[in-house]
Amino acid sequence: MYMYRILSGLLLLTICSCEPLSDVPPDDFLPPKVRFNIAPGRGDSTTLFVLNAAGSSDADNIEQLLEYRWDFNSDSIWDTEYSDYPYRIELFMEPGLYDITVEVKDRYGQTNSKSKTIETWGAETDTSSFRDMRDGQVYKTVRLGHLVWMAENLNYGELLAIADTVLDDDIVHKYCYQNDESVRRVLGGALTFYDWMEAKNHDTSSVQGICPDGWELPTRDDWQTIIGTNKGLVKFYAEGGFSNLNLTRIGIQPRMLNWQTIDSDPLSSYWVYLTSEFNNDFYNGREQIVPFVASSHPPQYSNNIYSMRYSGASIKKYMGLAPIRCVKRD
C-alpha cells in the first residue's frame, strides 16, 4: 500500500505494510480489558452519576474499535444497545443499591464485563402524622429504618421567657425563639427549645421524658442511625431534604442569655438536638449533669454526638437549650 506525506515542502512516497483489519481474531487474541469507574459512588435521587468505561482496551490498542452496553441493575437484561461512546450519565430515582454492569465488545465480537455497586437515596415516602392528645397539636412523622421520628420539633408545654429557670414541678415548660410561640419554620415546625432536665421530666432514668405516650426521647444510638448513614447530614436530613425529617438548622441557645439571632449564629447552618443521655462531669468547679447532643456540625476534637462540655464558653457557663424530636419504636 502506498501512502503520500508532505514534509518540509517535499512530497515523499512511503511504502508501508498496512493491511486491512482482519475479521478473524488470532488464536491468542484475548477479550477486552475493562476499566470501569463511577463517580460519585453514592448520592440522592438528584445526583448525576457518571459511568465511565473509558480506558478499556484490547490487544489492538485501538479504543475506537470498542463498543459498550449497559445494564443498570445487573439483571442480565441490557438497558442500552452497543455504542462506541464509553460514558453514561444517569439518575437513579429510587433509593437503594444498584449493581451496574458494562459490557465491552471488540471488533471480533469478543466481550468482557465489569460491575460496580452504587447507593442512592431518594425521597423517603413512609410519612404520616400524629396528634398529641395532651394539647391537640398535630406533628408530621417519617419512618427511617426501624424508628418513626417526629418530623417536626416537639412544641409541648407552657412558655417561659429565656431569663426564667424551669422548676421541678407538674408543669412542662418550653422556651421559644425570641419568646414568641408563633415563630415557626414551614418545614420542621416551631422553634422550640428545652432544658435537658425538663426534657427528661426531671428524672434522669426516664425513657419517655416529656414526649407523648408511646414516644421516647432518642438515645445516642438512635441518632447514630442517622449520622452513620453518611447521606448528607444537612442536605438529606435538614429542612427540605429527601429524608422528610426536616431537622431545624438552629444552634444551642445558652440559657439565661438574650436570644441569639439565628441568621448571625455560626451554628445556624447546622442542626443540634438533645439526646436522652448524659454524663456526670465537672462543670464550673463542681460535678453536674452534662447532656449529650447530636449535631450535623461537631465541635473541634469531638464527633457528631457530644456532651455540652465541648460547646462554647457561654454554654459551658449557663448550660444550653436545644430542640427535641421524639421517636416511636416498632
N, C-alpha and C positions, 0 to 999 in steps of 0.2 A: 504494500500500500504506500502510495506517495503522499507526502504532506508538504505544504509550502509554508515557509516562515519568512517574515521580513525582519532583518536585523541590521541596524545601523545603515539603513538605506539600501541594503543589498538583499536581493532575492535569493534565498537559499533553498535548495532542494534537499529534503530529508527523507531518507528511506527508513521506515520503521516496520516492525514486525507485528503491528496492531492487528489483532484478529477479532472478528465479531464474537460477542459473548455467547458462550455455548449454553444451550438449554438443558444440557445433561451435566449433573454435578460430578466432579471427580470422585473416585472411590473413597478418598479420605476427607471429603468436604463435610464439615460439621454444621449443625443448625446454628442459627444466630445466637450471639451472646446478648442477653437482655440487660440493659441498665434502666432502672425504674425508680423514680422518686416522686413523692407527693408533698406539696407544701401549701398550707401548714398541715401538720399531722392531726390536728383537732380544731374544731370550730363550731359555730352555731349555724342555723339554717340560712343566715345571710352571708356566710363565708364563701368566697370563691376559692375552690381548691384547684391547684394547678397540677395536673397529672403529666409527668414528664418522662418520656422514654427516649429522649434524645441521647445520643452517645451509645446506643445499641449498635452492634457491629456483627459482621460475619467475615469469612475468610477473604472475600473480595475487598474488604475495607472500603466499600462504596456505600455509604449510609443512604444515599439517594435511591438505592435499589431495594431498600427495605420497605415493608408495609406493616401497618399497625391496626389492630382492632381491640375493642374494649368490652369488658364485662364488669358492670358496676356493682354487682353483688355476688360474683363468683358462683353463679348457679348453672354454669356451662351453657347458658343462653347468651349469645353475644348481643350486646346492645348497640353496636355500630358495625358498619361494613369496614372492610380494609381501606386504609387511606395511607398516603405516603407522608402524612403530617404526624410527627411524634408527640404532639401535645393535645391535651384536652383541658378545658376549663369548665368545671361542673359545680352546681349547687346540689346539696343533699338536704332536702327539706324535712325529712322525718328523723327524729332523734334515734341514735343507736350506733352500732358498729357496722361498717361497710368493708367487706373484703373485695378489693378491686383488683382485677386481673388484666394485664395487657399481653396480647399475643403478637409476636413479631414474626413475619414471614419473609424469607429471602426470595431471590428470583427463581430458585429451583422449586419453590413450594415447601421447603423445609421450614418448620416452625419451632419456636421455643416461647415460653411464657414465664411471667413472674407476677406474684401477687403481693399486695400490701394492704394493711388494715388502717382505716381512719375512724375517728369517733366524731359524731356530730350531735349537737343538741338543739332541737327545735323548741318551739313554744310548749311549755307544759300545759296540758289541757284538762287535767283532772282537778278542776276548780269547782268550788261551791260557795256556800255562805252559811253562817251560823248566827243565831240570835242568843245573846247573853240575857238570860231570863231575869237577871238581877236588876237591869235598868232598861231592857228592851233594845239595846244597841245591836246592830247587825254588822258582822265582820265578814269580809271575804276570806276564803280559805283556799289552800292549794295542797295537794298531796305531792310530797317529794320523797320517793323511796317508801320506807315503812312508817313515815310520820305525816300527819296532817298538820300543817302550820297555819296559824293566823296570817293572812296576807296583809293585815293592817295592824298598826300599833294598838296595844291594849289602851283603852281610854276609860277605865273604870275608877270611880272614886270622887271625892269632893276636892275642889280646887284649893290649893294652898299657894300663897304668894312665895316667891323664891326666897325671901328673907325668913320665912317661917320654918320651924322644925317639926317633923312628924312626931306623933306621940304613940306609945303602945296602948291603943285603946280599941274600941269596937268599930271605929270609923276608918275606912281606907281613904288615904289622901294621895293626890297626884299633883304634879306640877305641870303647867302648860307653858309653852313658849310665850314669852312676853306677858305672862299671867293672863293669857287670853285663850279661853276654851274653843273659840270659833276658828282658830288658825289650823288649817288642815292642808295636806297635800292631796291632789287629785288621786294619786296612787300612793298607797302607804298609810293614809289616814291621818289621824290627829298627831300633832307634835307634842306628845305627852311623855313626861319623864317621871321616873320613880326613884325614891331612895331604896337601896337594896334591902334593908331590914323591913321596910314597908312591903316591898315586893314579896318577901318571904312570910308576910303576915306576922312578923316578929317571932318567928320560930325557925331557927336555922336548919332544923331537920325536916321542915315541911317540903313536900314534893309539889303540892298544888300551889302553895303561896296564895296570891290574890287572883289567880286565874279562875275562870268559871268552873263549875263542877264538871268533871270528866276531862279537864285540861290540866296541863302541868307547865311549870317553868322549864325551859330547855336546859339540859345539862351541857357540860363542855363537850361530851361525846356527841350529843345531838348537833351542836354547832359544827363539830368536826365533820359530820356527814355532808355539810355544805362546803366548808373550807377545803376539805380534802378532794373535792371533785376537780379543782383547778379549772373551773369553767368560766372564770372571769368574775371575781367577787363583786365588782361594780357593774360591769356590762351585763352580766347574766342575772345577778341576784338583786341589784338595786332597782329603784323606781324605773319602770318601763322595760326591764329586762325580760327575756323569754321565760325565766323561771316562774313569772307571775307571783313571786314572793314580795317584790316591791319594797325591799328594805330601804328605810328612810336615811338619806345621807345627812345626818346631823351628829355632831360630836358629843362628848361627855360635857355636861354642864356642871361647873363647880357649884356646890351647894352654898347657899347664903351669900352668893355674889350676884351682882346685876347680870341679867341675861346677856350672853354674848350675842353679837349679830351673826347670824348663821352665815350670811354671804361673806363675811370677813374672817370667819373661823377657819383656820387651816384644815380642820377636820371635816369641814362641810362637804368635801368631795368624797367622804368615806362614811360608812355606817359603823355604828358601835351599839351593842346591845348587852343587857345584863344576862348572865347565866344564873343558874340556881346554886352555884358552888362558890366557896370562899376559902380563904386561907387565914390562919392566925399569924399576924406579922407585927413587928414593931413599927409604929407609926407615931410621929410626934413624941418620941421618947417613951411610948407605952405600948403594950401589946393590945391589939384590937383586931376586929374582923376586917379583912380586906377582900372584897368581892372579885370574882373573875368576870371579865367581859370578853365578848367576841367582837372582832373588828376586821374590816377589809384592809386596814392600814395599821399594822402593828408598830409600837414604838421601837426605837433603836434597841438592839440586843434582846429582842423578845420575838414571840411568834404571834399568830393571829388570835390566839386565846391567851390572855394575860391578866394578871391581877392589877388592880388600880395603883399599886405601888410603883408601877412603871410609867404612870401617867405624868402629866405636867405638875409643876410645883403647887399651883393653886388647888389642883385636885388632891394632891397629897395632903395638903393642909386642911381642906374643907370636905374631903371625900367628893364623890361625884354623883350626878343623877344621869340616868340613861333610860331609853325606852325599853319596852318589853314586847316580845312575841311569845305566845303560848302555843303548846303543841299537844296533839292527841295521839296516843299510841294505838296500834292495832290490837 
